[in-house]
Amino acid sequence: MIALPPEPSTDRRVVVNWIRRGGARRVDVTKFLALLSTCLSECLTLCFVEIGYLRVMARYFPSVALILLSIAPFGFTQDSKAPNAQIAKGADAKSKQLAPATKARVVKIAMADGMRFDPPRIEAKPGESLLIRIENLDASHQPHNFLIIAPGQVETVVREGLELGEKGALSGFIPRHPAVLASTRKVIDPESFFELPFTVPPESGIYGYVCTVPGHGLLMYGALYVGVPMPPLSKDSNIPQITMEKGLAGGGRRPFVQRMFLPNSGPAAIGVALPGAQNICFDAGSCRLRYAWRGPFFDGTKYWQGKGSELGELAADPWWVSSEFPLKMEGSDLTRVKFLGYNLLDGIPEFHYRAGEHEVFQSVVAAGDGVEIRLRIPTASGTVAYQKDSGPYKWVSPQGKSIGEQILVPAAAAARFSVFVQPAPGVGN
Ligand SMILES: [Cu+2]
């Protein structure tokens, strides 16, 4: 805590010099109001007792005006945030003095667990005034810093930060580099925040933000979109993949099941993120798999933001698309289907439905480049035919025989069998 200056009423020059040195900016507004009232009362007393009113005003007005001007830019605007400032132990009071006089848009960014910024990207207009409130909520209690970087320069700045070596600790691991447009100027301790005023440059582009604490920069960065449209989160290559996945349904967890409207499916679609980076869409309306895609899951942001009719956005195009209900059985009609629910087996859903007179249990697991479709038809009474989708796929069934466009599974083996589908060799990656 900075001490108050010497008794201000004894000599107005002390007060004025102290304010000029910036001392006034480091104490709270209550103390300032006390100081101000002392000065004003001194003025008034002199005014009536000592000399004539006009003479005193001529002599003291410049000092009073200077005091008022010193307080105006920070005191009254920041005072409303005083309770927060007390909660946050490490908030840098000095940052507040730089808050733009114009009304800045407040943007909140958290330093979150797993070395990431949340949100991983923000949008701003060219020339816009922002007040970026950066809060360290990392449950692993690590300090982080925050730098805003000119387009395309994040890696350079991260490298410069590493080259600071041991000296880096003195400057919060923040290198001096022309591409650093703004920074916290120090690390932000756990459970603390920092308010960074930032005027967005007039040039449109994708600016970066990054933490340059050694070892953090390769993972802990985000993108500031200025006058440039944001791509869907799941397809944004300007943010780390792990951070992007955190923003997707399931937050990167696998296995994970999510009911959602998905493209090219009926309204009863269920997305499943499988262990091993495969994802499937099961359509509970028609009781069949619709497609599979590799990599991150899907972005349900638009759906969750209240536009309930929006579709989830797949993070990648499907490598396999199924065109019809695939099961037929000798002597039975399986075309009428009814979804009965699903059970989770180690987190992976086993869908349960009725097809004609038979109950079918179906789950999918990742297998090599493709997936294994596991089927159980306990009451199978005739040869089961699984219709292969035409396309660049490779089909195999250990229990069945591939004949033409079908895999034939004898009734005795249909109580439990698997069909593997993979991209044909040379297709996909
Ligand atoms: Cu960090």
Residues whose N, C-alpha, C, O or C-beta is under 5 A from the ligand:
A	BS01	CU	P143 H144 N145 C211 V213 H216 M220
